[in-house]
Each structure stands twice: as structure tokens, then as C-alpha cells.
């Protein structure tokens, strides 16, 4: 399916390119509270924001099935999340894409994806795209780490690897952010923006 996107370049979108590399991320300011959400997982069970609260850190990942950027990091991301779940963090992944424009991202395909790759975290569907808008997300994947008080400590990339740069996927930046949050330390001073595929919005942003 070919979709033409027409938006200003300063938003990070590229006209006519659905898989656009993002140079900037315009999400929540650091220190922001975890936004409210109440979303269904792949089994139709509602997962509220409160399910993330109470541990040493919380991770919210905006991702989807179709993005080559997500596919590039997916297996390592699953391992990183599982590793830090053993240290007490909570994590969810949220798929914000319009399934009319991206059928590959529909809930049934999400369920297949989660089972195939062994997701140990809820994979939620943001059908109204309201949660993605509340996080001010523009693309997938994107990563948000909240501290034990529910304040945003990190918003940025998983690591320096991209599908086209031949660098290994390590999860270093995300690991550093989670380690700092768990230990109650200051978040990383350098937070590099992620890169990914533009969200397939119902209407133009």
C-alpha cells in the first residue's frame, strides 16, 4: 500500500515517504506525569495506566508490526524488557496506527506478533489514537521511561543502531535510562531522539 503524506518538514515527515527517518522527537517534556490511558491488549483485556505504577520504573514503547525500524530492534527489545522486568519495572507497548491504512497492524496481527516473538509485556491497541496524541508521539518506535514517582525521566532512542547503519542492536541508551531510574539516579543528560516510521494517522496532523 502506498500512502502520500503531506506535512511540513519541520515535523520530521517526508512527503511521499511512509517510512521516514525522524530527526527530532517532540514528545512530552521531561518531568511530565505519565499520561492517562485505558487500552485493550491483544486479548481484549483493558490495561489502565495504574497497572504501570508502583515499581521502580515504567517503560512505554510506541511500536507496531509493519515498521522496518521496529523489526530491526524487536528481538533485542523483547530481551531488554524481560531482563528489566526481573528487576521490577513495568512495561507496555502501544500500537497507534490506523488499521485501515495499515492492515498489518490490526489486533489479530498484533496477537500473532506477540506470540511469535514472546512478548512478556502487554501489547496495547490505541484505536482512537488519543493516547499517541497525549504523548505527542510522531513515529514508531519511540521510548518513554518514567521514574518511580511516575515522572518522565527519559524520552529517546533505544540505541544508535538503525536498519541502514550496520551498528549492532544493544539497547544501550534504553538500558542506561532504566538503570538510572531503578537506582534513583539522575536520568542521562544526553537523550538522543529515536528514528522510525511515521504513524499512520486517521487524519493529517
PyMOL commands that place a pseudoatom at each C-alpha (Angstrom):
pseudoatom trace, name=CA, resn=UNK, resi=1, chain=A, elem=C, hetatm=0, pos=[0.000, 0.000, 0.000]
pseudoatom trace, name=CA, resn=UNK, resi=2, chain=A, elem=C, hetatm=0, pos=[1.388, 3.422, -0.976]
pseudoatom trace, name=CA, resn=UNK, resi=3, chain=A, elem=C, hetatm=0, pos=[0.399, 6.441, 1.064]
pseudoatom trace, name=CA, resn=UNK, resi=4, chain=A, elem=C, hetatm=0, pos=[1.403, 10.020, 0.355]
pseudoatom trace, name=CA, resn=UNK, resi=5, chain=A, elem=C, hetatm=0, pos=[1.946, 12.183, 3.418]
pseudoatom trace, name=CA, resn=UNK, resi=6, chain=A, elem=C, hetatm=0, pos=[1.909, 15.948, 3.068]
pseudoatom trace, name=CA, resn=UNK, resi=7, chain=A, elem=C, hetatm=0, pos=[3.236, 17.728, 6.119]
pseudoatom trace, name=CA, resn=UNK, resi=8, chain=A, elem=C, hetatm=0, pos=[5.793, 20.360, 6.926]
pseudoatom trace, name=CA, resn=UNK, resi=9, chain=A, elem=C, hetatm=0, pos=[9.387, 19.256, 7.008]
pseudoatom trace, name=CA, resn=UNK, resi=10, chain=A, elem=C, hetatm=0, pos=[9.970, 20.674, 10.468]
pseudoatom trace, name=CA, resn=UNK, resi=11, chain=A, elem=C, hetatm=0, pos=[7.691, 17.981, 11.859]
pseudoatom trace, name=CA, resn=UNK, resi=12, chain=A, elem=C, hetatm=0, pos=[10.091, 15.287, 10.688]
pseudoatom trace, name=CA, resn=UNK, resi=13, chain=A, elem=C, hetatm=0, pos=[7.816, 13.943, 7.961]
pseudoatom trace, name=CA, resn=UNK, resi=14, chain=A, elem=C, hetatm=0, pos=[8.934, 13.451, 4.401]
pseudoatom trace, name=CA, resn=UNK, resi=15, chain=A, elem=C, hetatm=0, pos=[6.436, 13.972, 1.584]
pseudoatom trace, name=CA, resn=UNK, resi=16, chain=A, elem=C, hetatm=0, pos=[5.517, 10.752, -0.128]
pseudoatom trace, name=CA, resn=UNK, resi=17, chain=A, elem=C, hetatm=0, pos=[7.679, 8.548, 2.105]
pseudoatom trace, name=CA, resn=UNK, resi=18, chain=A, elem=C, hetatm=0, pos=[5.768, 6.397, 4.554]
pseudoatom trace, name=CA, resn=UNK, resi=19, chain=A, elem=C, hetatm=0, pos=[8.925, 5.035, 6.187]
pseudoatom trace, name=CA, resn=UNK, resi=20, chain=A, elem=C, hetatm=0, pos=[10.519, 8.345, 7.051]
pseudoatom trace, name=CA, resn=UNK, resi=21, chain=A, elem=C, hetatm=0, pos=[13.518, 8.659, 9.297]
pseudoatom trace, name=CA, resn=UNK, resi=22, chain=A, elem=C, hetatm=0, pos=[12.806, 11.123, 12.074]
pseudoatom trace, name=CA, resn=UNK, resi=23, chain=A, elem=C, hetatm=0, pos=[15.449, 13.631, 13.093]
pseudoatom trace, name=CA, resn=UNK, resi=24, chain=A, elem=C, hetatm=0, pos=[13.536, 15.116, 16.014]
pseudoatom trace, name=CA, resn=UNK, resi=25, chain=A, elem=C, hetatm=0, pos=[11.132, 13.844, 18.612]
pseudoatom trace, name=CA, resn=UNK, resi=26, chain=A, elem=C, hetatm=0, pos=[8.532, 16.226, 20.001]
pseudoatom trace, name=CA, resn=UNK, resi=27, chain=A, elem=C, hetatm=0, pos=[7.127, 14.180, 22.847]
pseudoatom trace, name=CA, resn=UNK, resi=28, chain=A, elem=C, hetatm=0, pos=[6.401, 15.032, 26.459]
pseudoatom trace, name=CA, resn=UNK, resi=29, chain=A, elem=C, hetatm=0, pos=[8.756, 17.371, 28.329]
pseudoatom trace, name=CA, resn=UNK, resi=30, chain=A, elem=C, hetatm=0, pos=[10.966, 15.667, 30.908]
pseudoatom trace, name=CA, resn=UNK, resi=31, chain=A, elem=C, hetatm=0, pos=[9.313, 15.660, 34.302]
pseudoatom trace, name=CA, resn=UNK, resi=32, chain=A, elem=C, hetatm=0, pos=[5.822, 15.252, 32.845]
pseudoatom trace, name=CA, resn=UNK, resi=33, chain=A, elem=C, hetatm=0, pos=[3.452, 12.860, 34.580]
pseudoatom trace, name=CA, resn=UNK, resi=34, chain=A, elem=C, hetatm=0, pos=[2.588, 9.571, 32.916]
pseudoatom trace, name=CA, resn=UNK, resi=35, chain=A, elem=C, hetatm=0, pos=[-0.474, 10.364, 30.771]
pseudoatom trace, name=CA, resn=UNK, resi=36, chain=A, elem=C, hetatm=0, pos=[-3.708, 8.532, 31.398]
pseudoatom trace, name=CA, resn=UNK, resi=37, chain=A, elem=C, hetatm=0, pos=[-4.587, 5.574, 29.219]
pseudoatom trace, name=CA, resn=UNK, resi=38, chain=A, elem=C, hetatm=0, pos=[-7.097, 2.746, 29.250]
pseudoatom trace, name=CA, resn=UNK, resi=39, chain=A, elem=C, hetatm=0, pos=[-6.431, 0.449, 26.320]
pseudoatom trace, name=CA, resn=UNK, resi=40, chain=A, elem=C, hetatm=0, pos=[-7.175, -3.144, 25.277]
pseudoatom trace, name=CA, resn=UNK, resi=41, chain=A, elem=C, hetatm=0, pos=[-4.414, -5.701, 24.965]
pseudoatom trace, name=CA, resn=UNK, resi=42, chain=A, elem=C, hetatm=0, pos=[-4.260, -8.437, 22.321]
pseudoatom trace, name=CA, resn=UNK, resi=43, chain=A, elem=C, hetatm=0, pos=[-6.841, -10.498, 24.258]
pseudoatom trace, name=CA, resn=UNK, resi=44, chain=A, elem=C, hetatm=0, pos=[-9.244, -7.601, 24.690]
pseudoatom trace, name=CA, resn=UNK, resi=45, chain=A, elem=C, hetatm=0, pos=[-8.360, -7.107, 28.365]
pseudoatom trace, name=CA, resn=UNK, resi=46, chain=A, elem=C, hetatm=0, pos=[-8.292, -3.447, 29.370]
pseudoatom trace, name=CA, resn=UNK, resi=47, chain=A, elem=C, hetatm=0, pos=[-4.954, -2.243, 30.726]
pseudoatom trace, name=CA, resn=UNK, resi=48, chain=A, elem=C, hetatm=0, pos=[-5.068, 1.074, 32.632]
pseudoatom trace, name=CA, resn=UNK, resi=49, chain=A, elem=C, hetatm=0, pos=[-2.269, 3.482, 33.406]
pseudoatom trace, name=CA, resn=UNK, resi=50, chain=A, elem=C, hetatm=0, pos=[-2.399, 2.371, 37.033]
pseudoatom trace, name=CA, resn=UNK, resi=51, chain=A, elem=C, hetatm=0, pos=[-1.015, -1.033, 36.072]
pseudoatom trace, name=CA, resn=UNK, resi=52, chain=A, elem=C, hetatm=0, pos=[2.347, 0.634, 35.404]
pseudoatom trace, name=CA, resn=UNK, resi=53, chain=A, elem=C, hetatm=0, pos=[2.530, 2.484, 38.706]
pseudoatom trace, name=CA, resn=UNK, resi=54, chain=A, elem=C, hetatm=0, pos=[4.233, 1.200, 41.845]
pseudoatom trace, name=CA, resn=UNK, resi=55, chain=A, elem=C, hetatm=0, pos=[7.535, -0.203, 40.618]
pseudoatom trace, name=CA, resn=UNK, resi=56, chain=A, elem=C, hetatm=0, pos=[10.982, 1.366, 40.394]
pseudoatom trace, name=CA, resn=UNK, resi=57, chain=A, elem=C, hetatm=0, pos=[10.427, 2.423, 36.773]
pseudoatom trace, name=CA, resn=UNK, resi=58, chain=A, elem=C, hetatm=0, pos=[7.902, 2.200, 33.965]
pseudoatom trace, name=CA, resn=UNK, resi=59, chain=A, elem=C, hetatm=0, pos=[8.519, 1.860, 30.244]
pseudoatom trace, name=CA, resn=UNK, resi=60, chain=A, elem=C, hetatm=0, pos=[6.105, 2.851, 27.498]
pseudoatom trace, name=CA, resn=UNK, resi=61, chain=A, elem=C, hetatm=0, pos=[7.081, 1.889, 23.955]
pseudoatom trace, name=CA, resn=UNK, resi=62, chain=A, elem=C, hetatm=0, pos=[5.150, 3.076, 20.929]
pseudoatom trace, name=CA, resn=UNK, resi=63, chain=A, elem=C, hetatm=0, pos=[5.611, 0.446, 18.241]
pseudoatom trace, name=CA, resn=UNK, resi=64, chain=A, elem=C, hetatm=0, pos=[3.789, -1.511, 15.562]
pseudoatom trace, name=CA, resn=UNK, resi=65, chain=A, elem=C, hetatm=0, pos=[4.151, -4.580, 13.371]
pseudoatom trace, name=CA, resn=UNK, resi=66, chain=A, elem=C, hetatm=0, pos=[4.965, -3.139, 9.955]
pseudoatom trace, name=CA, resn=UNK, resi=67, chain=A, elem=C, hetatm=0, pos=[7.802, -0.685, 10.671]
pseudoatom trace, name=CA, resn=UNK, resi=68, chain=A, elem=C, hetatm=0, pos=[11.268, -1.781, 9.489]
pseudoatom trace, name=CA, resn=UNK, resi=69, chain=A, elem=C, hetatm=0, pos=[12.693, 0.220, 12.416]
pseudoatom trace, name=CA, resn=UNK, resi=70, chain=A, elem=C, hetatm=0, pos=[10.672, -1.856, 14.876]
pseudoatom trace, name=CA, resn=UNK, resi=71, chain=A, elem=C, hetatm=0, pos=[11.552, -5.089, 13.103]
pseudoatom trace, name=CA, resn=UNK, resi=72, chain=A, elem=C, hetatm=0, pos=[15.219, -4.121, 13.307]
pseudoatom trace, name=CA, resn=UNK, resi=73, chain=A, elem=C, hetatm=0, pos=[15.234, -3.878, 17.130]
pseudoatom trace, name=CA, resn=UNK, resi=74, chain=A, elem=C, hetatm=0, pos=[12.341, -6.169, 18.047]
pseudoatom trace, name=CA, resn=UNK, resi=75, chain=A, elem=C, hetatm=0, pos=[14.168, -9.263, 19.273]
pseudoatom trace, name=CA, resn=UNK, resi=76, chain=A, elem=C, hetatm=0, pos=[16.661, -7.311, 21.377]
pseudoatom trace, name=CA, resn=UNK, resi=77, chain=A, elem=C, hetatm=0, pos=[13.897, -5.089, 22.748]
pseudoatom trace, name=CA, resn=UNK, resi=78, chain=A, elem=C, hetatm=0, pos=[11.992, -8.150, 23.963]
pseudoatom trace, name=CA, resn=UNK, resi=79, chain=A, elem=C, hetatm=0, pos=[15.132, -9.396, 25.730]
pseudoatom trace, name=CA, resn=UNK, resi=80, chain=A, elem=C, hetatm=0, pos=[15.845, -5.999, 27.311]
pseudoatom trace, name=CA, resn=UNK, resi=81, chain=A, elem=C, hetatm=0, pos=[12.302, -5.653, 28.635]
pseudoatom trace, name=CA, resn=UNK, resi=82, chain=A, elem=C, hetatm=0, pos=[12.315, -9.175, 30.058]
pseudoatom trace, name=CA, resn=UNK, resi=83, chain=A, elem=C, hetatm=0, pos=[15.677, -8.526, 31.736]
pseudoatom trace, name=CA, resn=UNK, resi=84, chain=A, elem=C, hetatm=0, pos=[14.436, -5.365, 33.428]
pseudoatom trace, name=CA, resn=UNK, resi=85, chain=A, elem=C, hetatm=0, pos=[11.119, -6.911, 34.378]
pseudoatom trace, name=CA, resn=UNK, resi=86, chain=A, elem=C, hetatm=0, pos=[13.207, -9.189, 36.576]
pseudoatom trace, name=CA, resn=UNK, resi=87, chain=A, elem=C, hetatm=0, pos=[14.364, -6.011, 38.318]
pseudoatom trace, name=CA, resn=UNK, resi=88, chain=A, elem=C, hetatm=0, pos=[10.833, -4.847, 38.934]
pseudoatom trace, name=CA, resn=UNK, resi=89, chain=A, elem=C, hetatm=0, pos=[9.963, -2.493, 36.091]
pseudoatom trace, name=CA, resn=UNK, resi=90, chain=A, elem=C, hetatm=0, pos=[6.591, -2.405, 34.394]
pseudoatom trace, name=CA, resn=UNK, resi=91, chain=A, elem=C, hetatm=0, pos=[6.312, -2.106, 30.621]
pseudoatom trace, name=CA, resn=UNK, resi=92, chain=A, elem=C, hetatm=0, pos=[3.703, -1.787, 27.911]
pseudoatom trace, name=CA, resn=UNK, resi=93, chain=A, elem=C, hetatm=0, pos=[3.889, -1.400, 24.150]
pseudoatom trace, name=CA, resn=UNK, resi=94, chain=A, elem=C, hetatm=0, pos=[1.260, 0.670, 22.338]
pseudoatom trace, name=CA, resn=UNK, resi=95, chain=A, elem=C, hetatm=0, pos=[0.353, 0.374, 18.656]
pseudoatom trace, name=CA, resn=UNK, resi=96, chain=A, elem=C, hetatm=0, pos=[-1.121, 3.706, 17.471]
pseudoatom trace, name=CA, resn=UNK, resi=97, chain=A, elem=C, hetatm=0, pos=[-1.571, 3.052, 13.754]
pseudoatom trace, name=CA, resn=UNK, resi=98, chain=A, elem=C, hetatm=0, pos=[-4.831, 3.351, 11.820]
pseudoatom trace, name=CA, resn=UNK, resi=99, chain=A, elem=C, hetatm=0, pos=[-5.522, -0.208, 10.690]
pseudoatom trace, name=CA, resn=UNK, resi=100, chain=A, elem=C, hetatm=0, pos=[-7.471, 0.987, 7.657]
pseudoatom trace, name=CA, resn=UNK, resi=101, chain=A, elem=C, hetatm=0, pos=[-4.225, 2.435, 6.371]
pseudoatom trace, name=CA, resn=UNK, resi=102, chain=A, elem=C, hetatm=0, pos=[-2.045, -0.306, 7.836]
pseudoatom trace, name=CA, resn=UNK, resi=103, chain=A, elem=C, hetatm=0, pos=[-3.896, -3.667, 7.989]
pseudoatom trace, name=CA, resn=UNK, resi=104, chain=A, elem=C, hetatm=0, pos=[-0.689, -5.380, 9.120]
pseudoatom trace, name=CA, resn=UNK, resi=105, chain=A, elem=C, hetatm=0, pos=[-1.063, -3.548, 12.425]
pseudoatom trace, name=CA, resn=UNK, resi=106, chain=A, elem=C, hetatm=0, pos=[-4.559, -4.836, 13.227]
pseudoatom trace, name=CA, resn=UNK, resi=107, chain=A, elem=C, hetatm=0, pos=[-5.194, -6.515, 16.626]
pseudoatom trace, name=CA, resn=UNK, resi=108, chain=A, elem=C, hetatm=0, pos=[-5.210, -10.046, 15.191]
pseudoatom trace, name=CA, resn=UNK, resi=109, chain=A, elem=C, hetatm=0, pos=[-1.793, -9.471, 13.642]
pseudoatom trace, name=CA, resn=UNK, resi=110, chain=A, elem=C, hetatm=0, pos=[-0.623, -7.891, 16.906]
pseudoatom trace, name=CA, resn=UNK, resi=111, chain=A, elem=C, hetatm=0, pos=[-1.596, -11.102, 18.680]
pseudoatom trace, name=CA, resn=UNK, resi=112, chain=A, elem=C, hetatm=0, pos=[0.386, -13.175, 16.178]
pseudoatom trace, name=CA, resn=UNK, resi=113, chain=A, elem=C, hetatm=0, pos=[3.382, -10.874, 16.574]
pseudoatom trace, name=CA, resn=UNK, resi=114, chain=A, elem=C, hetatm=0, pos=[3.317, -11.030, 20.370]
pseudoatom trace, name=CA, resn=UNK, resi=115, chain=A, elem=C, hetatm=0, pos=[3.136, -14.814, 20.418]
pseudoatom trace, name=CA, resn=UNK, resi=116, chain=A, elem=C, hetatm=0, pos=[5.771, -15.281, 17.730]
pseudoatom trace, name=CA, resn=UNK, resi=117, chain=A, elem=C, hetatm=0, pos=[8.352, -13.116, 19.477]
pseudoatom trace, name=CA, resn=UNK, resi=118, chain=A, elem=C, hetatm=0, pos=[7.434, -13.949, 23.056]
pseudoatom trace, name=CA, resn=UNK, resi=119, chain=A, elem=C, hetatm=0, pos=[6.272, -10.575, 24.327]
pseudoatom trace, name=CA, resn=UNK, resi=120, chain=A, elem=C, hetatm=0, pos=[6.267, -10.583, 28.137]
pseudoatom trace, name=CA, resn=UNK, resi=121, chain=A, elem=C, hetatm=0, pos=[4.529, -7.207, 28.301]
pseudoatom trace, name=CA, resn=UNK, resi=122, chain=A, elem=C, hetatm=0, pos=[1.047, -6.059, 27.286]
pseudoatom trace, name=CA, resn=UNK, resi=123, chain=A, elem=C, hetatm=0, pos=[0.775, -5.047, 23.635]
pseudoatom trace, name=CA, resn=UNK, resi=124, chain=A, elem=C, hetatm=0, pos=[-1.997, -2.445, 23.522]
pseudoatom trace, name=CA, resn=UNK, resi=125, chain=A, elem=C, hetatm=0, pos=[-4.038, -1.049, 20.664]
pseudoatom trace, name=CA, resn=UNK, resi=126, chain=A, elem=C, hetatm=0, pos=[-4.707, 2.696, 20.588]
pseudoatom trace, name=CA, resn=UNK, resi=127, chain=A, elem=C, hetatm=0, pos=[-7.641, 2.550, 18.185]
pseudoatom trace, name=CA, resn=UNK, resi=128, chain=A, elem=C, hetatm=0, pos=[-8.680, 6.177, 18.667]
pseudoatom trace, name=CA, resn=UNK, resi=129, chain=A, elem=C, hetatm=0, pos=[-5.032, 7.354, 18.576]
pseudoatom trace, name=CA, resn=UNK, resi=130, chain=A, elem=C, hetatm=0, pos=[-5.834, 9.578, 21.581]
pseudoatom trace, name=CA, resn=UNK, resi=131, chain=A, elem=C, hetatm=0, pos=[-3.042, 8.120, 23.707]
pseudoatom trace, name=CA, resn=UNK, resi=132, chain=A, elem=C, hetatm=0, pos=[-0.452, 8.663, 20.997]
pseudoatom trace, name=CA, resn=UNK, resi=133, chain=A, elem=C, hetatm=0, pos=[-1.629, 12.264, 20.797]
pseudoatom trace, name=CA, resn=UNK, resi=134, chain=A, elem=C, hetatm=0, pos=[-1.407, 12.699, 24.573]
pseudoatom trace, name=CA, resn=UNK, resi=135, chain=A, elem=C, hetatm=0, pos=[2.229, 11.529, 24.415]
pseudoatom trace, name=CA, resn=UNK, resi=136, chain=A, elem=C, hetatm=0, pos=[2.745, 13.733, 21.350]
pseudoatom trace, name=CA, resn=UNK, resi=137, chain=A, elem=C, hetatm=0, pos=[4.260, 10.777, 19.513]
pseudoatom trace, name=CA, resn=UNK, resi=138, chain=A, elem=C, hetatm=0, pos=[5.017, 11.097, 15.803]
pseudoatom trace, name=CA, resn=UNK, resi=139, chain=A, elem=C, hetatm=0, pos=[6.579, 7.764, 14.828]
pseudoatom trace, name=CA, resn=UNK, resi=140, chain=A, elem=C, hetatm=0, pos=[7.390, 4.209, 15.864]
pseudoatom trace, name=CA, resn=UNK, resi=141, chain=A, elem=C, hetatm=0, pos=[9.375, 3.044, 17.693]
pseudoatom trace, name=CA, resn=UNK, resi=142, chain=A, elem=C, hetatm=0, pos=[9.634, 5.620, 20.459]
pseudoatom trace, name=CA, resn=UNK, resi=143, chain=A, elem=C, hetatm=0, pos=[10.609, 5.115, 24.104]
pseudoatom trace, name=CA, resn=UNK, resi=144, chain=A, elem=C, hetatm=0, pos=[9.454, 6.755, 27.341]
pseudoatom trace, name=CA, resn=UNK, resi=145, chain=A, elem=C, hetatm=0, pos=[10.906, 5.853, 30.767]
pseudoatom trace, name=CA, resn=UNK, resi=146, chain=A, elem=C, hetatm=0, pos=[9.108, 7.085, 33.883]
pseudoatom trace, name=CA, resn=UNK, resi=147, chain=A, elem=C, hetatm=0, pos=[10.638, 7.025, 37.367]
pseudoatom trace, name=CA, resn=UNK, resi=148, chain=A, elem=C, hetatm=0, pos=[9.074, 5.524, 40.494]
pseudoatom trace, name=CA, resn=UNK, resi=149, chain=A, elem=C, hetatm=0, pos=[7.067, 8.719, 41.012]
pseudoatom trace, name=CA, resn=UNK, resi=150, chain=A, elem=C, hetatm=0, pos=[5.569, 8.479, 37.533]
pseudoatom trace, name=CA, resn=UNK, resi=151, chain=A, elem=C, hetatm=0, pos=[7.584, 11.389, 36.133]
pseudoatom trace, name=CA, resn=UNK, resi=152, chain=A, elem=C, hetatm=0, pos=[9.142, 11.229, 32.684]
pseudoatom trace, name=CA, resn=UNK, resi=153, chain=A, elem=C, hetatm=0, pos=[12.882, 10.663, 33.066]
pseudoatom trace, name=CA, resn=UNK, resi=154, chain=A, elem=C, hetatm=0, pos=[13.838, 9.623, 29.542]
pseudoatom trace, name=CA, resn=UNK, resi=155, chain=A, elem=C, hetatm=0, pos=[12.441, 10.045, 26.054]
pseudoatom trace, name=CA, resn=UNK, resi=156, chain=A, elem=C, hetatm=0, pos=[14.667, 8.908, 23.239]
pseudoatom trace, name=CA, resn=UNK, resi=157, chain=A, elem=C, hetatm=0, pos=[16.202, 6.123, 21.225]
pseudoatom trace, name=CA, resn=UNK, resi=158, chain=A, elem=C, hetatm=0, pos=[16.885, 2.534, 22.226]
pseudoatom trace, name=CA, resn=UNK, resi=159, chain=A, elem=C, hetatm=0, pos=[20.427, 2.783, 20.871]
pseudoatom trace, name=CA, resn=UNK, resi=160, chain=A, elem=C, hetatm=0, pos=[22.386, 4.083, 17.878]
pseudoatom trace, name=CA, resn=UNK, resi=161, chain=A, elem=C, hetatm=0, pos=[21.528, 1.171, 15.588]
pseudoatom trace, name=CA, resn=UNK, resi=162, chain=A, elem=C, hetatm=0, pos=[19.330, 1.767, 12.546]
pseudoatom trace, name=CA, resn=UNK, resi=163, chain=A, elem=C, hetatm=0, pos=[18.346, -0.563, 9.701]
pseudoatom trace, name=CA, resn=UNK, resi=164, chain=A, elem=C, hetatm=0, pos=[20.819, 1.128, 7.369]
pseudoatom trace, name=CA, resn=UNK, resi=165, chain=A, elem=C, hetatm=0, pos=[23.912, 1.831, 9.510]
pseudoatom trace, name=CA, resn=UNK, resi=166, chain=A, elem=C, hetatm=0, pos=[25.238, -1.676, 10.308]
pseudoatom trace, name=CA, resn=UNK, resi=167, chain=A, elem=C, hetatm=0, pos=[25.648, -0.889, 14.021]
pseudoatom trace, name=CA, resn=UNK, resi=168, chain=A, elem=C, hetatm=0, pos=[24.713, -3.696, 16.418]
pseudoatom trace, name=CA, resn=UNK, resi=169, chain=A, elem=C, hetatm=0, pos=[21.450, -3.509, 18.340]
pseudoatom trace, name=CA, resn=UNK, resi=170, chain=A, elem=C, hetatm=0, pos=[22.423, -3.316, 22.020]
pseudoatom trace, name=CA, resn=UNK, resi=171, chain=A, elem=C, hetatm=0, pos=[19.708, -1.309, 23.761]
pseudoatom trace, name=CA, resn=UNK, resi=172, chain=A, elem=C, hetatm=0, pos=[22.421, 0.781, 25.441]
pseudoatom trace, name=CA, resn=UNK, resi=173, chain=A, elem=C, hetatm=0, pos=[20.566, 4.092, 25.718]
pseudoatom trace, name=CA, resn=UNK, resi=174, chain=A, elem=C, hetatm=0, pos=[17.394, 2.451, 26.987]
pseudoatom trace, name=CA, resn=UNK, resi=175, chain=A, elem=C, hetatm=0, pos=[19.375, 0.321, 29.434]
pseudoatom trace, name=CA, resn=UNK, resi=176, chain=A, elem=C, hetatm=0, pos=[21.174, 3.396, 30.782]
pseudoatom trace, name=CA, resn=UNK, resi=177, chain=A, elem=C, hetatm=0, pos=[17.855, 5.165, 31.293]
pseudoatom trace, name=CA, resn=UNK, resi=178, chain=A, elem=C, hetatm=0, pos=[16.258, 2.200, 33.046]
pseudoatom trace, name=CA, resn=UNK, resi=179, chain=A, elem=C, hetatm=0, pos=[19.306, 1.679, 35.256]
pseudoatom trace, name=CA, resn=UNK, resi=180, chain=A, elem=C, hetatm=0, pos=[19.231, 5.317, 36.352]
pseudoatom trace, name=CA, resn=UNK, resi=181, chain=A, elem=C, hetatm=0, pos=[15.507, 5.188, 37.098]
pseudoatom trace, name=CA, resn=UNK, resi=182, chain=A, elem=C, hetatm=0, pos=[15.786, 1.960, 39.089]
pseudoatom trace, name=CA, resn=UNK, resi=183, chain=A, elem=C, hetatm=0, pos=[18.676, 3.332, 41.144]
pseudoatom trace, name=CA, resn=UNK, resi=184, chain=A, elem=C, hetatm=0, pos=[17.001, 6.682, 41.700]
pseudoatom trace, name=CA, resn=UNK, resi=185, chain=A, elem=C, hetatm=0, pos=[19.779, 8.496, 39.885]
pseudoatom trace, name=CA, resn=UNK, resi=186, chain=A, elem=C, hetatm=0, pos=[19.564, 11.434, 37.513]
pseudoatom trace, name=CA, resn=UNK, resi=187, chain=A, elem=C, hetatm=0, pos=[18.472, 10.427, 34.021]
pseudoatom trace, name=CA, resn=UNK, resi=188, chain=A, elem=C, hetatm=0, pos=[21.005, 10.501, 31.181]
pseudoatom trace, name=CA, resn=UNK, resi=189, chain=A, elem=C, hetatm=0, pos=[21.904, 14.079, 30.318]
pseudoatom trace, name=CA, resn=UNK, resi=190, chain=A, elem=C, hetatm=0, pos=[22.157, 13.210, 26.631]
pseudoatom trace, name=CA, resn=UNK, resi=191, chain=A, elem=C, hetatm=0, pos=[18.923, 11.816, 25.246]
pseudoatom trace, name=CA, resn=UNK, resi=192, chain=A, elem=C, hetatm=0, pos=[19.145, 11.169, 21.535]
pseudoatom trace, name=CA, resn=UNK, resi=193, chain=A, elem=C, hetatm=0, pos=[15.822, 11.137, 19.670]
pseudoatom trace, name=CA, resn=UNK, resi=194, chain=A, elem=C, hetatm=0, pos=[14.641, 7.883, 18.209]
pseudoatom trace, name=CA, resn=UNK, resi=195, chain=A, elem=C, hetatm=0, pos=[14.089, 7.271, 14.491]
pseudoatom trace, name=CA, resn=UNK, resi=196, chain=A, elem=C, hetatm=0, pos=[11.253, 5.396, 12.920]
pseudoatom trace, name=CA, resn=UNK, resi=197, chain=A, elem=C, hetatm=0, pos=[8.236, 5.137, 10.661]
pseudoatom trace, name=CA, resn=UNK, resi=198, chain=A, elem=C, hetatm=0, pos=[5.612, 7.862, 10.673]
pseudoatom trace, name=CA, resn=UNK, resi=199, chain=A, elem=C, hetatm=0, pos=[2.416, 6.990, 12.470]
pseudoatom trace, name=CA, resn=UNK, resi=200, chain=A, elem=C, hetatm=0, pos=[-0.451, 6.302, 10.082]
pseudoatom trace, name=CA, resn=UNK, resi=201, chain=A, elem=C, hetatm=0, pos=[-2.954, 8.830, 11.330]
pseudoatom trace, name=CA, resn=UNK, resi=202, chain=A, elem=C, hetatm=0, pos=[-6.649, 8.781, 10.570]
pseudoatom trace, name=CA, resn=UNK, resi=203, chain=A, elem=C, hetatm=0, pos=[-6.405, 12.432, 9.560]
pseudoatom trace, name=CA, resn=UNK, resi=204, chain=A, elem=C, hetatm=0, pos=[-3.493, 14.716, 8.775]
pseudoatom trace, name=CA, resn=UNK, resi=205, chain=A, elem=C, hetatm=0, pos=[-1.735, 16.169, 11.773]
for i in range(1, 205): cmd.bond("trace and resi %d" % i, "trace and resi %d" % (i + 1))
show_as sticks, trace
zoom trace
